[in-house]
């Protein structure tokens, strides 16, 4: 059961990473997409939440 949860958590993280990259790239250019993807990769869910907050303020 723990393995399934871990695999699901990993898959959600990868999906979020690609979604943040594509969303940021379409809105602001490719360089900022790479930066936000790196932030989400390093900080995980906290980075994703930060992205959503900053994204909605624009």
mmCIF file of the C-alpha atoms, coordinates in Angstrom:
data_MODEL
# 
_entry.id   MODEL 
# 
loop_
_atom_site.group_PDB 
_atom_site.id 
_atom_site.type_symbol 
_atom_site.label_atom_id 
_atom_site.label_alt_id 
_atom_site.label_comp_id 
_atom_site.label_asym_id 
_atom_site.label_entity_id 
_atom_site.label_seq_id 
_atom_site.pdbx_PDB_ins_code 
_atom_site.Cartn_x 
_atom_site.Cartn_y 
_atom_site.Cartn_z 
_atom_site.occupancy 
_atom_site.B_iso_or_equiv 
_atom_site.pdbx_formal_charge 
_atom_site.auth_seq_id 
_atom_site.auth_comp_id 
_atom_site.auth_asym_id 
_atom_site.auth_atom_id 
_atom_site.pdbx_PDB_model_num 
ATOM 1  C CA . UNK A 1 1  ? 0.000  0.000  0.000   1.00 0.00 ? 1  UNK A CA 1 
ATOM 2  C CA . UNK A 1 2  ? 2.832  2.412  0.829   1.00 0.00 ? 2  UNK A CA 1 
ATOM 3  C CA . UNK A 1 3  ? 4.459  1.703  -2.524  1.00 0.00 ? 3  UNK A CA 1 
ATOM 4  C CA . UNK A 1 4  ? 1.291  2.630  -4.383  1.00 0.00 ? 4  UNK A CA 1 
ATOM 5  C CA . UNK A 1 5  ? 0.956  5.848  -2.381  1.00 0.00 ? 5  UNK A CA 1 
ATOM 6  C CA . UNK A 1 6  ? 4.606  6.710  -3.059  1.00 0.00 ? 6  UNK A CA 1 
ATOM 7  C CA . UNK A 1 7  ? 4.246  6.028  -6.762  1.00 0.00 ? 7  UNK A CA 1 
ATOM 8  C CA . UNK A 1 8  ? 1.065  8.088  -6.927  1.00 0.00 ? 8  UNK A CA 1 
ATOM 9  C CA . UNK A 1 9  ? 2.752  10.978 -5.083  1.00 0.00 ? 9  UNK A CA 1 
ATOM 10 C CA . UNK A 1 10 ? 5.700  10.805 -7.502  1.00 0.00 ? 10 UNK A CA 1 
ATOM 11 C CA . UNK A 1 11 ? 3.380  10.796 -10.538 1.00 0.00 ? 11 UNK A CA 1 
ATOM 12 C CA . UNK A 1 12 ? 1.437  13.802 -9.229  1.00 0.00 ? 12 UNK A CA 1 
ATOM 13 C CA . UNK A 1 13 ? 4.724  15.636 -8.704  1.00 0.00 ? 13 UNK A CA 1 
ATOM 14 C CA . UNK A 1 14 ? 5.878  14.959 -12.263 1.00 0.00 ? 14 UNK A CA 1 
ATOM 15 C CA . UNK A 1 15 ? 2.521  16.050 -13.679 1.00 0.00 ? 15 UNK A CA 1 
ATOM 16 C CA . UNK A 1 16 ? 2.625  19.247 -11.606 1.00 0.00 ? 16 UNK A CA 1 
ATOM 17 C CA . UNK A 1 17 ? 6.163  19.919 -12.792 1.00 0.00 ? 17 UNK A CA 1 
ATOM 18 C CA . UNK A 1 18 ? 5.201  19.665 -16.466 1.00 0.00 ? 18 UNK A CA 1 
ATOM 19 C CA . UNK A 1 19 ? 2.009  21.668 -15.924 1.00 0.00 ? 19 UNK A CA 1 
ATOM 20 C CA . UNK A 1 20 ? 3.887  24.513 -14.210 1.00 0.00 ? 20 UNK A CA 1 
ATOM 21 C CA . UNK A 1 21 ? 6.499  24.548 -16.971 1.00 0.00 ? 21 UNK A CA 1 
ATOM 22 C CA . UNK A 1 22 ? 3.941  24.670 -19.772 1.00 0.00 ? 22 UNK A CA 1 
ATOM 23 C CA . UNK A 1 23 ? 1.719  27.211 -18.021 1.00 0.00 ? 23 UNK A CA 1 
ATOM 24 C CA . UNK A 1 24 ? 4.594  29.561 -17.189 1.00 0.00 ? 24 UNK A CA 1 
ATOM 25 C CA . UNK A 1 25 ? 6.117  29.180 -20.659 1.00 0.00 ? 25 UNK A CA 1 
ATOM 26 C CA . UNK A 1 26 ? 2.879  30.093 -22.413 1.00 0.00 ? 26 UNK A CA 1 
ATOM 27 C CA . UNK A 1 27 ? 2.267  33.145 -20.218 1.00 0.00 ? 27 UNK A CA 1 
ATOM 28 C CA . UNK A 1 28 ? 5.743  34.637 -19.840 1.00 0.00 ? 28 UNK A CA 1 
ATOM 29 C CA . UNK A 1 29 ? 8.232  32.986 -22.156 1.00 0.00 ? 29 UNK A CA 1 
ATOM 30 C CA . UNK A 1 30 ? 10.354 29.867 -22.036 1.00 0.00 ? 30 UNK A CA 1 
ATOM 31 C CA . UNK A 1 31 ? 13.042 31.063 -19.614 1.00 0.00 ? 31 UNK A CA 1 
ATOM 32 C CA . UNK A 1 32 ? 10.601 31.766 -16.796 1.00 0.00 ? 32 UNK A CA 1 
ATOM 33 C CA . UNK A 1 33 ? 8.997  28.358 -17.317 1.00 0.00 ? 33 UNK A CA 1 
ATOM 34 C CA . UNK A 1 34 ? 12.307 26.647 -16.654 1.00 0.00 ? 34 UNK A CA 1 
ATOM 35 C CA . UNK A 1 35 ? 12.806 28.720 -13.524 1.00 0.00 ? 35 UNK A CA 1 
ATOM 36 C CA . UNK A 1 36 ? 9.378  27.895 -12.123 1.00 0.00 ? 36 UNK A CA 1 
ATOM 37 C CA . UNK A 1 37 ? 9.820  24.213 -12.945 1.00 0.00 ? 37 UNK A CA 1 
ATOM 38 C CA . UNK A 1 38 ? 13.083 24.265 -11.007 1.00 0.00 ? 38 UNK A CA 1 
ATOM 39 C CA . UNK A 1 39 ? 11.391 25.942 -8.033  1.00 0.00 ? 39 UNK A CA 1 
ATOM 40 C CA . UNK A 1 40 ? 8.632  23.327 -8.015  1.00 0.00 ? 40 UNK A CA 1 
ATOM 41 C CA . UNK A 1 41 ? 11.175 20.531 -8.383  1.00 0.00 ? 41 UNK A CA 1 
ATOM 42 C CA . UNK A 1 42 ? 13.286 21.762 -5.455  1.00 0.00 ? 42 UNK A CA 1 
ATOM 43 C CA . UNK A 1 43 ? 10.486 22.793 -3.093  1.00 0.00 ? 43 UNK A CA 1 
ATOM 44 C CA . UNK A 1 44 ? 7.835  20.264 -4.051  1.00 0.00 ? 44 UNK A CA 1 
ATOM 45 C CA . UNK A 1 45 ? 4.281  21.050 -2.945  1.00 0.00 ? 45 UNK A CA 1 
ATOM 46 C CA . UNK A 1 46 ? 5.369  24.306 -1.301  1.00 0.00 ? 46 UNK A CA 1 
ATOM 47 C CA . UNK A 1 47 ? 6.868  25.492 -4.602  1.00 0.00 ? 47 UNK A CA 1 
ATOM 48 C CA . UNK A 1 48 ? 3.673  24.534 -6.415  1.00 0.00 ? 48 UNK A CA 1 
ATOM 49 C CA . UNK A 1 49 ? 1.573  26.543 -3.957  1.00 0.00 ? 49 UNK A CA 1 
ATOM 50 C CA . UNK A 1 50 ? 3.918  29.524 -4.309  1.00 0.00 ? 50 UNK A CA 1 
ATOM 51 C CA . UNK A 1 51 ? 3.544  29.326 -8.081  1.00 0.00 ? 51 UNK A CA 1 
ATOM 52 C CA . UNK A 1 52 ? -0.243 29.274 -7.849  1.00 0.00 ? 52 UNK A CA 1 
ATOM 53 C CA . UNK A 1 53 ? -0.271 32.302 -5.545  1.00 0.00 ? 53 UNK A CA 1 
ATOM 54 C CA . UNK A 1 54 ? 2.134  34.309 -7.701  1.00 0.00 ? 54 UNK A CA 1 
ATOM 55 C CA . UNK A 1 55 ? 0.419  33.252 -10.913 1.00 0.00 ? 55 UNK A CA 1 
ATOM 56 C CA . UNK A 1 56 ? -2.995 34.415 -9.726  1.00 0.00 ? 56 UNK A CA 1 
ATOM 57 C CA . UNK A 1 57 ? -1.668 37.818 -8.687  1.00 0.00 ? 57 UNK A CA 1 
ATOM 58 C CA . UNK A 1 58 ? -0.768 38.720 -12.290 1.00 0.00 ? 58 UNK A CA 1 
# 
